[in-house]
């Protein structure tokens, strides 16, 4: 594998941002005419030739609250799982932003949807086709993933939401109630500062409206929801599951028995998501 941590000035965020990019290079090989007498590496695996202009399918892997772009690679084997599935990973550092265009003026959702994919596809061998791009996240990042997929269904062929229990939701009334709770207003002031204290229904944070529009337009991004059986946010997750099923949104739901809200769950299910949930080609794209 190859890993690169880049830092560049985002125009939409108005600041420099860290991004970790993983490339599945270990199964790439030189063409025969450039090998000379060298033996091919990994002779027991299918290898793919380096070719100018080749592309990779790409997963935007969104971190949880309190984390940064590097933590998922230190706490899980996500890099190895990307190698096994021959897919690029892109993890931006979005701080504790909930992945939205915040009320305090920082446009994280616009960055994720309008800037980041364009930058990645311009600088790296990432396919620009919808069917080759996916978004997946855990904890706060799970809500960011489902929110970005529903607000911008033209970008992603599939979404995986693991343990998404705070932030964007298909229940705007529930979000509005959360923002009024003393638990958040006094103990976690960043939450109401991010979403404001207005009406959530009909606002830019209303995922139910976004989901219904995507379905009416005929291009909803399918979603796979995952929650551990012991997670404290399970009721909130299953409320979103219920709402999606009620409107007929294309989705699947998995309960992971015995797991709580922590990295053992995400370490176990990131490879399952890549293997079973996402429609991966598991090879480079030669155009």
C-alpha positions as CSV (number, residue, x, y, z in Angstrom):
1,X,0.0,0.0,0.0
2,X,0.9,3.6,-0.4
3,X,-0.3,6.3,2.0
4,X,-0.1,10.1,1.6
5,X,-1.1,12.7,4.1
6,X,-1.6,16.0,2.2
7,X,-2.3,19.5,3.5
8,X,-3.8,22.1,1.2
9,X,-5.8,25.3,1.5
10,X,-9.5,24.7,1.0
11,X,-11.3,27.6,-0.6
12,X,-14.6,26.6,0.8
13,X,-13.3,26.0,4.4
14,X,-11.1,29.1,4.2
15,X,-8.2,27.2,5.9
16,X,-5.6,24.5,5.4
17,X,-7.0,21.0,5.9
18,X,-5.3,17.6,6.3
19,X,-6.4,14.7,4.1
20,X,-5.1,11.1,4.2
21,X,-5.2,9.2,0.9
22,X,-4.5,5.5,0.6
23,X,-3.6,3.8,-2.7
24,X,-3.7,0.0,-3.3
25,X,-0.3,-0.2,-5.0
26,X,1.1,-3.5,-3.7
27,X,-0.6,-5.5,-6.5
28,X,0.6,-3.2,-9.3
29,X,3.5,-4.5,-11.5
30,X,5.6,-3.2,-14.3
31,X,4.8,-4.4,-17.8
32,X,6.9,-7.4,-19.0
33,X,9.1,-5.3,-21.2
34,X,10.2,-3.3,-18.2
35,X,10.8,-6.2,-15.8
36,X,14.1,-7.3,-17.3
37,X,15.2,-10.4,-15.2
38,X,13.3,-9.3,-12.1
39,X,10.7,-11.7,-10.6
40,X,7.2,-10.5,-10.3
41,X,6.2,-9.7,-6.8
42,X,3.4,-11.6,-5.0
43,X,3.3,-14.5,-7.5
44,X,0.4,-16.1,-5.8
45,X,-1.9,-13.0,-6.4
46,X,-3.5,-11.5,-9.5
47,X,-1.3,-8.5,-10.5
48,X,-2.3,-5.4,-12.4
49,X,0.0,-3.4,-14.7
50,X,0.8,0.2,-14.2
51,X,-0.6,2.3,-17.1
52,X,-0.8,6.0,-17.6
53,X,-4.4,7.2,-17.1
54,X,-5.5,4.3,-15.0
55,X,-8.0,5.0,-12.2
56,X,-9.2,3.5,-9.0
57,X,-12.6,3.3,-7.4
58,X,-12.7,5.5,-4.3
59,X,-14.2,5.3,-0.8
60,X,-14.5,8.6,1.2
61,X,-14.0,7.3,4.7
62,X,-15.3,9.9,7.2
63,X,-13.9,9.9,10.8
64,X,-15.9,10.1,14.0
65,X,-16.3,13.0,16.5
66,X,-13.1,13.9,18.3
67,X,-11.0,12.1,15.7
68,X,-8.9,13.3,12.8
69,X,-8.1,11.9,9.4
70,X,-5.3,9.6,10.7
71,X,-7.0,7.9,13.6
72,X,-9.0,5.3,11.7
73,X,-5.7,4.1,10.1
74,X,-4.1,3.8,13.6
75,X,-7.0,2.1,15.3
76,X,-8.1,-0.2,12.4
77,X,-6.6,-2.1,9.5
78,X,-8.5,0.0,7.0
79,X,-5.3,0.4,4.9
80,X,-4.9,-3.3,4.5
81,X,-8.6,-3.8,3.7
82,X,-8.3,-1.2,0.9
83,X,-5.4,-3.1,-0.5
84,X,-7.3,-6.4,-0.4
85,X,-10.1,-4.8,-2.3
86,X,-8.0,-2.7,-4.7
87,X,-9.7,0.6,-3.8
88,X,-8.5,4.1,-2.9
89,X,-9.5,5.6,0.5
90,X,-9.8,9.3,1.1
91,X,-10.2,10.6,4.7
92,X,-10.5,14.4,5.2
93,X,-10.1,16.0,8.6
94,X,-13.5,17.6,9.2
95,X,-13.0,18.3,12.9
96,X,-16.2,18.1,15.1
97,X,-18.3,19.7,12.3
98,X,-21.0,17.0,11.8
99,X,-20.2,17.5,8.1
100,X,-22.6,20.4,7.6
101,X,-22.5,24.0,6.5
102,X,-22.5,25.3,10.0
103,X,-24.4,28.2,11.5
104,X,-21.0,29.6,12.7
105,X,-20.0,30.0,9.1
106,X,-17.7,27.1,8.1
107,X,-19.0,25.2,5.0
108,X,-18.0,21.6,5.7
109,X,-20.8,20.1,3.6
110,X,-20.0,22.2,0.6
111,X,-16.4,21.2,1.1
112,X,-17.2,17.5,1.1
113,X,-19.5,17.6,-1.9
114,X,-18.3,20.5,-4.1
115,X,-14.6,20.7,-3.5
116,X,-13.1,17.6,-2.1
117,X,-14.1,15.1,-4.9
118,X,-13.0,17.6,-7.6
119,X,-9.6,18.1,-5.9
120,X,-9.1,14.3,-5.4
121,X,-10.0,13.5,-9.0
122,X,-7.8,16.2,-10.3
123,X,-4.7,15.3,-8.3
124,X,-5.0,11.5,-8.0
125,X,-6.1,8.5,-10.1
126,X,-9.6,8.5,-8.7
127,X,-12.4,7.7,-11.1
128,X,-15.0,10.5,-11.5
129,X,-17.9,8.2,-12.2
130,X,-20.7,8.0,-9.7
131,X,-20.7,4.2,-9.7
132,X,-17.0,4.2,-8.7
133,X,-17.3,6.5,-5.7
134,X,-18.6,5.6,-2.3
135,X,-18.9,7.2,1.1
136,X,-18.6,5.5,4.4
137,X,-18.2,6.7,8.0
138,X,-18.4,5.7,11.6
139,X,-20.0,7.5,14.6
140,X,-20.3,11.2,13.7
141,X,-18.8,10.2,10.3
142,X,-21.7,7.8,9.7
143,X,-24.2,10.6,9.9
144,X,-21.9,12.7,7.7
145,X,-21.8,9.9,5.2
146,X,-25.6,9.4,5.0
147,X,-26.2,13.2,5.0
148,X,-23.7,13.8,2.1
149,X,-25.1,10.9,0.1
150,X,-28.7,12.1,0.4
151,X,-28.0,15.7,-0.2
152,X,-25.8,15.0,-3.2
153,X,-26.9,11.6,-4.6
154,X,-25.2,12.4,-7.9
155,X,-21.8,11.8,-6.3
156,X,-21.9,8.4,-4.8
157,X,-23.0,4.9,-5.9
158,X,-23.4,3.6,-2.3
159,X,-23.2,4.7,1.3
160,X,-22.4,2.8,4.5
161,X,-23.4,4.4,7.8
162,X,-21.7,2.7,10.8
163,X,-23.0,3.8,14.2
164,X,-24.2,7.2,13.1
165,X,-26.0,8.5,16.2
166,X,-25.4,12.3,16.3
167,X,-25.9,15.1,13.8
168,X,-27.8,14.7,10.5
169,X,-30.9,12.6,10.6
170,X,-34.1,11.9,8.6
171,X,-36.1,13.0,11.7
172,X,-35.7,16.9,11.7
173,X,-38.1,17.2,14.7
174,X,-35.9,14.8,16.7
175,X,-32.8,16.9,15.8
176,X,-34.7,20.0,16.9
177,X,-35.5,18.5,20.2
178,X,-31.9,17.4,20.8
179,X,-30.7,20.9,20.2
180,X,-32.9,22.2,23.0
181,X,-31.7,19.6,25.6
182,X,-29.6,20.9,28.4
183,X,-27.2,18.0,27.8
184,X,-26.2,19.7,24.6
185,X,-26.9,23.3,25.3
186,X,-24.7,23.3,28.5
187,X,-22.5,20.3,28.1
188,X,-21.7,20.3,24.3
189,X,-22.4,23.8,23.1
190,X,-20.8,23.0,19.7
191,X,-23.9,21.0,18.8
192,X,-26.4,23.9,18.9
193,X,-23.8,26.3,17.6
194,X,-23.4,24.1,14.5
195,X,-27.1,23.6,13.7
196,X,-28.6,26.8,15.3
197,X,-31.9,27.0,17.1
198,X,-34.3,27.4,14.2
199,X,-36.8,25.0,12.7
200,X,-35.0,22.0,11.2
201,X,-37.8,20.8,9.0
202,X,-37.3,22.4,5.6
203,X,-33.9,23.6,6.4
204,X,-30.6,22.6,4.8
205,X,-30.3,20.0,7.5
206,X,-33.5,18.2,6.6
207,X,-32.5,14.8,5.3
208,X,-36.1,13.5,4.9
209,X,-36.7,16.2,2.3
210,X,-33.4,15.3,0.6
211,X,-34.2,11.6,0.6
212,X,-37.7,12.2,-0.9
213,X,-36.3,14.5,-3.6
214,X,-33.6,11.9,-4.5
215,X,-36.3,9.3,-4.8
216,X,-38.5,11.5,-6.9
217,X,-35.6,12.3,-9.2
218,X,-34.9,8.5,-9.5
219,X,-31.3,8.6,-8.3
220,X,-31.2,7.9,-4.5
221,X,-27.9,6.6,-3.2
222,X,-28.5,3.2,-1.6
223,X,-27.6,3.0,2.1
224,X,-26.4,0.2,4.4
225,X,-26.9,1.1,8.1
226,X,-25.0,-0.7,10.8
227,X,-25.3,-0.6,14.6
228,X,-24.0,-2.6,17.4
229,X,-26.6,-4.4,19.6
230,X,-25.2,-2.7,22.7
231,X,-24.8,0.9,21.3
232,X,-26.3,3.7,23.3
233,X,-27.3,5.4,20.1
234,X,-29.2,2.3,18.8
235,X,-32.7,3.9,19.2
236,X,-31.7,6.9,17.2
237,X,-30.2,4.8,14.4
238,X,-33.3,2.5,14.3
239,X,-35.5,5.6,14.1
240,X,-33.7,6.6,10.9
241,X,-34.0,3.0,9.6
242,X,-37.8,3.1,10.3
243,X,-38.2,6.4,8.5
244,X,-36.3,5.2,5.4
245,X,-38.3,2.0,5.2
246,X,-41.6,4.0,5.5
247,X,-40.8,6.0,2.4
248,X,-39.3,3.1,0.5
249,X,-35.8,4.4,0.4
250,X,-33.3,1.7,-0.8
251,X,-31.5,0.5,2.3
252,X,-30.3,-2.4,4.3
253,X,-29.8,-2.6,8.1
254,X,-27.4,-4.8,10.1
255,X,-27.3,-5.2,13.9
256,X,-23.9,-6.4,15.0
257,X,-24.5,-8.6,18.1
258,X,-22.4,-7.9,21.2
259,X,-20.7,-4.7,19.9
260,X,-20.9,-1.3,21.5
261,X,-20.0,2.2,20.2
262,X,-16.2,1.7,19.7
263,X,-13.4,0.7,17.4
264,X,-13.7,-3.1,17.9
265,X,-17.1,-2.8,16.0
266,X,-15.7,-0.6,13.2
267,X,-12.5,-2.7,12.9
268,X,-14.7,-5.8,12.4
269,X,-17.1,-4.3,9.9
270,X,-15.0,-2.0,7.7
271,X,-13.7,-5.2,5.9
272,X,-17.2,-6.6,5.8
273,X,-18.5,-3.4,4.3
274,X,-15.8,-3.5,1.6
275,X,-16.4,-7.2,0.9
276,X,-20.1,-7.5,1.1
277,X,-21.9,-4.1,1.0
278,X,-20.0,-2.0,-1.6
279,X,-20.1,-2.9,-5.3
280,X,-16.4,-2.9,-5.7
281,X,-14.6,-4.0,-8.9
282,X,-11.4,-5.0,-7.0
283,X,-9.2,-4.0,-9.9
284,X,-7.9,-0.8,-11.5
285,X,-10.0,0.9,-14.2
286,X,-8.2,1.1,-17.5
287,X,-9.9,3.6,-19.8
